[in-house]
Amino acid sequence: MHEVRDAAAGGPGGIPRGPAARYFLTEPARGLADLGMLLAAPWLTAAPRGDGHGVLVLPGFFATDTSTGVLRRFLRRLGYNVRGWELGRNLGPTERVLDQLPRAVTAFANWTGGPVSLIGWSLGGIYARELARQDPEHVRQVITLGSPFAITDPAQSRADGAYRRRAHLHAGDRVPTPEQVMRPIGVPSTAVYSRRDGIVAWQACIEPVTESHDNVEVMCSHLGFGVDPGTLWLIADRLALPAGSQPRFVPPPRRRWLYPGR
């Protein structure tokens, strides 16, 4: 929910550079290519099945629930009780968002009879982490998709221009500081990131691995997280874990190439 600044060519003092221009300029085309890969991935029908618990999916900045439609349909087919955020276009941390999202999590958890999992894409993942921080009793786990919750410098993101133009809509003093957003959360979490992300530097999307947190690299664009087959399998695997459990992710044997370093 903190300010996401515009990327420059790089930063002083060893701060990670922003996404390469070739990745930024090809984001739309690569997002379509990620969707094309999904159409050629029948093996996803063997993804781990769900236990029916609630899953709330939060879109990225300037996106709507339409952007998460493929992901939500996939999770419904696996047996989860899935809903979008139902707050229209994500224009940043407005008063409406900060008021209604916590209520939505509590109501959804009460309705489904247990804690819900939160999946957040980009800025949506920052919302998800803050919701878990505020109300860990009602959050089972958090999965972030290319979410720059660990951003330390303007050079690490290209999204600030559009974000700042809408700053007058945001909730001012109610928005957590970058230092607050960086702090670990108290529920199991998985940070999904890609070195091919053309919007935010992958280094801003991870934190140290612990018994309750894992970072998993995939190979998609920033716009492709919601349709990338490797990401969808990973999400299914994490959601199928028993509540409170967070072993490190192990890729399916024939698909290890989708997860660099695993």
Number of C-alpha atoms within 10 A of each C-alpha: 25 20 19 25 21 20 24 17 11 17 15 9 6 7 14 18 21 27 24 19 14 10 18 19 12 12 21 16 13 21 20 16 17 22 19 14 14 18 12 10 12 9 11 15 12 9 18 18 17 20 14 15 20 26 28 22 25 30 29 26 19 13 17 19 20 12 18 22 17 17 19 22 13 19 23 17 13 19 15 21 19 21 19 19 21 15 15 14 15 20 20 25 25 20 14 12 19 18 11 14 18 19 13 14 25 17 13 21 22 14 11 14 12 17 23 27 27 26 28 26 28 25 28 27 28 28 30 29 31 22 21 26 17 14 16 18 15 21 28 24 30 28 27 30 29 34 29 30 30 21 26 18 20 20 23 30 25 21 17 15 13 15 20 16 9 14 15 10 15 20 16 12 7 12 18 16 12 16 12 13 21 21 14 18 19 17 21 24 27 25 23 23 30 23 20 22 25 26 26 32 27 27 21 21 25 25 17 8 13 14 11 18 23 20 20 20 21 24 21 27 28 27 24 24 28 23 25 27 26 25 24 19 21 23 21 19 18 23 25 19 15 10 17 11 15 19 14 17 15 12 16 15 7 7 11 13 14 18 19 12 9 12
